[in-house]
Amino acid sequence: MFKLLTRIIPISSIVATSFLVLLSFNTSAYAGELLVYSSTDADNLKYYMEEFQKDNPGIKVNVVRESTGTMAAKLMAEKDNPQADFLFEMAATVALNMEAEGMFYEYTPKGMDKIDQRYVDKSAPVTWVGNYGWAGCICWNRIEAENLGLPKPKTWADLANPIYKGHISMPNPASSGTGYLDVSSWIQLMGKEKAWDYMDALHKNVAVYTHSGSKPCKQAGSGEFAIGISWPG
C-alpha cells in the first residue's frame, strides 16, 4: 500500500524553519554520560546517536524523545532545574523561545564555516545551529482516494473542499512541531484573517489530529485515511 502513496508538496508550502542542534546546561557530560532530548524522527535519531557513539565510545548516551510541543513544555518546566545536556533536532521556534529565556550556553561547533549561513543563529555569541529546513506536504493514497471517488488535491486550499470531510489526518498544532509550523506557514502565506478562515474550513474535514507529525503520512500510506498532512521525511 505504501507504494501507492504520493507526496504532494505545494509550491507555497516551504517552511522557513530549521531543525536544530542545541546546547543546554547540565553537568552529567563531565561524568562521561549525556542526556539528550530530541523531537526528531525516531529512525533519524537512532542513526545519529549510533554515529556519535562510534566516535565517542566512552560516553553513555541516554535519549528522551517526545513531540515538539510536549518537549517544549518539559524544557520550560525544567528551566530552573535543567536535566538535559543537549537538545538535538527541534523546531527553531523552541530554540528562539529558550534563547530569549537565557537557557543556553554559548557554543560554536567545529566546522561552523561549512554550515549554510541561513541556518546559523545571527546573534553573537552562537547558542544554537540549524541542521536543515523542510517543507510541509500532502500525503495522498491514490487507491484509497479512487475507491472513495476523491479528486487529487493540488494546493492547500483544495483541502477545504467539503468533499474531503472525514478523509484527512493532520498533526495537532498544540503538541506537534509539524502541525504548529503548518499553521504558522499558512498564516504567513495567506495572511492572518484568510488563514484562520481556511483553517476553520479545513478543521471540518479533519477526521483526526495526531500527536506525531509523521503519523498522518503513515496513516495515508496504510489506507487508514486518503490524505495525511505531514512532512516529506
Rosetta blueprint (number, residue, H / E / L):
1 M L
2 F H
3 K H
4 L H
5 L E
6 T E
7 R E
8 I E
9 I L
10 P L
11 I H
12 S H
13 S H
14 I E
15 V E
16 A E
17 T E
18 S E
19 F E
20 L E
21 V E
22 L E
23 L E
24 S L
25 F L
26 N L
27 T L
28 S H
29 A H
30 Y H
31 A H
32 G L
33 E E
34 L E
35 L E
36 V E
37 Y E
38 S E
39 S L
40 T L
41 D L
42 A H
43 D H
44 N H
45 L H
46 K H
47 Y H
48 Y H
49 M H
50 E H
51 E H
52 F H
53 Q H
54 K H
55 D H
56 N L
57 P L
58 G L
59 I L
60 K E
61 V E
62 N E
63 V E
64 V E
65 R E
66 E L
67 S L
68 T H
69 G H
70 T H
71 M H
72 A H
73 A H
74 K H
75 L H
76 M H
77 A H
78 E L
79 K L
80 D L
81 N L
82 P L
83 Q L
84 A L
85 D L
86 F E
87 L E
88 F E
89 E E
90 M E
91 A E
92 A H
93 T H
94 V H
95 A H
96 L H
97 N H
98 M H
99 E H
100 A H
101 E L
102 G L
103 M L
104 F L
105 Y L
106 E L
107 Y L
108 T L
109 P L
110 K L
111 G L
112 M H
113 D H
114 K H
115 I L
116 D L
117 Q H
118 R H
119 Y H
120 V E
121 D L
122 K L
123 S L
124 A L
125 P L
126 V L
127 T L
128 W E
129 V E
130 G E
131 N E
132 Y E
133 G E
134 W E
135 A E
136 G L
137 C E
138 I E
139 C E
140 W E
141 N E
142 R H
143 I H
144 E H
145 A H
146 E H
147 N H
148 L H
149 G L
150 L L
151 P L
152 K L
153 P L
154 K L
155 T L
156 W L
157 A H
158 D H
159 L H
160 A H
161 N L
162 P H
163 I H
164 Y H
165 K L
166 G L
167 H L
168 I E
169 S E
170 M E
171 P E
172 N L
173 P L
174 A L
175 S L
176 S L
177 G H
178 T H
179 G H
180 Y H
181 L H
182 D H
183 V H
184 S H
185 S H
186 W H
187 I H
188 Q H
189 L H
190 M H
191 G L
192 K H
193 E H
194 K H
195 A H
196 W H
197 D H
198 Y H
199 M H
200 D H
201 A H
202 L H
203 H H
204 K H
205 N H
206 V E
207 A E
208 V E
209 Y E
210 T E
211 H L
212 S L
213 G L
214 S L
215 K H
216 P H
217 C H
218 K H
219 Q H
220 A H
221 G H
222 S H
223 G L
224 E L
225 F L
226 A L
227 I E
228 G E
229 I E
230 S E
231 W L
232 P L
233 G L
